[in-house]
Amino acid sequence: EPPTQGEPNRLVIPSIDLDTAIVDVGWEVVERGAQRTTEWQTADNAVGWHRSSAVPGSPGNTVMSGHNATRGSRVFRDLYKIKAGAAIMVSSGGGEHQYVVTDIIILPYVFASEYRHAQIAALLGQFGDERLTLVTCYPWFTNTHRLIVVAHPVDPPER
């Protein structure tokens, strides 16, 4: 029975003892002096699912973000400990989606070049395959870099 599609509501990563609620987040316009820019909203006490990204179980990139140190429950405090091959479970719409970590990427963010910012934006964009992307600041005591964890669906067992 395939999992039901729908908005994700729970994220579990056993290898780092993480079991947390998911809330949906969007964009907000931020004014910095004369400059207007858009930024992701972040959830203070849960993982935020970017509602413009894919729903779990459908083609595309399901993007989630969370704080690691500075605010709220620091939901992604231990995300840096995750290893390739780790299992991730996302519950949504009454079903569970299972993923395996395939890539762990750390990129400079603060004072980084436009090229680096474009790289990060591309990783959070859409893809033709089904994937889950988790993002937080790195290292845990600051926000100079971004830690991006990419996971792909576990193939269903052969019947």
WOZILIN-V657162 format. One record per residue. RES is the residue in one letter. PHI is phi in whole degrees, 0 to 359 (999 if undefined). PSI is psi in whole degrees, -180 to 180 (none if undefined). OMEGA is omega in whole degrees, 0 to 359 (999 if undefined). Layout:
RES PHI PSI OMEGA
RES PHI PSI OMEGA
//
This chain:
E 999 114 181
P 292 147 179
P 298 150 178
T 285 137 176
Q 283 158 179
G 154 176 182
E 296 135 179
P 289 147 181
N 227 -8 181
R 207 137 180
L 237 129 180
V 231 126 174
I 232 94 186
P 302 -37 186
S 294 -19 176
I 239 20 177
D 54 43 180
L 252 128 175
D 214 108 189
T 217 157 174
A 288 157 174
I 240 134 173
V 238 155 181
D 271 142 181
V 230 158 179
G 232 -151 180
W 257 158 169
E 221 150 177
V 272 130 182
V 243 133 177
E 258 124 175
R 237 95 185
G 63 -124 181
A 274 -9 184
Q 266 137 172
R 248 133 179
T 219 168 176
T 250 145 178
E 223 153 173
W 294 140 166
Q 287 154 176
T 233 149 179
A 269 131 183
D 287 -37 187
N 235 27 179
A 201 178 170
V 275 140 178
G 260 126 173
W 267 124 181
H 285 108 190
R 293 -12 174
S 274 -1 177
S 265 177 185
A 292 152 170
V 277 148 180
P 303 142 179
G 90 -2 178
S 241 159 178
P 299 145 180
G 120 -173 186
N 251 117 174
T 271 112 187
V 253 131 178
M 226 145 179
S 226 160 178
G 198 158 178
H 285 150 175
N 247 -19 185
A 209 -42 198
T 276 -26 188
R 220 155 170
G 59 -140 187
S 273 2 181
R 52 50 190
V 302 -34 180
F 259 26 181
R 307 -40 184
D 257 11 183
L 300 -30 181
Y 297 -18 181
K 278 -9 185
I 293 148 181
K 240 155 173
A 303 140 182
G 94 -10 180
A 294 147 179
A 273 142 174
I 227 133 177
M 243 134 177
V 237 124 176
S 265 138 177
S 201 143 174
G 48 34 178
G 87 -2 180
G 239 169 177
E 240 136 179
H 248 130 182
Q 251 133 181
Y 233 160 173
V 233 136 182
V 291 127 180
T 248 -29 184
D 217 141 174
I 232 117 189
I 235 131 175
I 240 122 182
L 232 144 175
P 299 146 181
Y 233 -59 179
V 289 133 182
F 64 15 181
A 279 161 180
S 289 164 174
E 303 -37 180
Y 300 -46 179
R 297 -43 178
H 298 -38 178
A 293 -37 178
Q 299 -45 180
I 296 -46 179
A 301 -40 181
A 295 -40 180
L 295 -26 180
L 266 1 180
G 276 -167 183
Q 265 150 179
F 228 163 180
G 285 -25 180
D 271 173 175
E 268 128 179
R 208 162 176
L 241 130 178
T 237 124 177
L 252 137 181
V 224 141 176
T 207 173 175
C 284 160 181
Y 207 146 348
P 290 178 192
W 298 -27 186
F 269 2 181
T 207 -168 182
N 223 31 184
T 288 -23 182
H 232 169 172
R 242 133 173
L 261 122 182
I 238 122 180
V 249 123 180
V 250 132 179
A 228 150 179
H 239 155 182
P 300 143 172
V 286 132 180
D 297 136 178
P 295 149 181
P 297 148 177
E 292 140 180
R 267 none 999
//
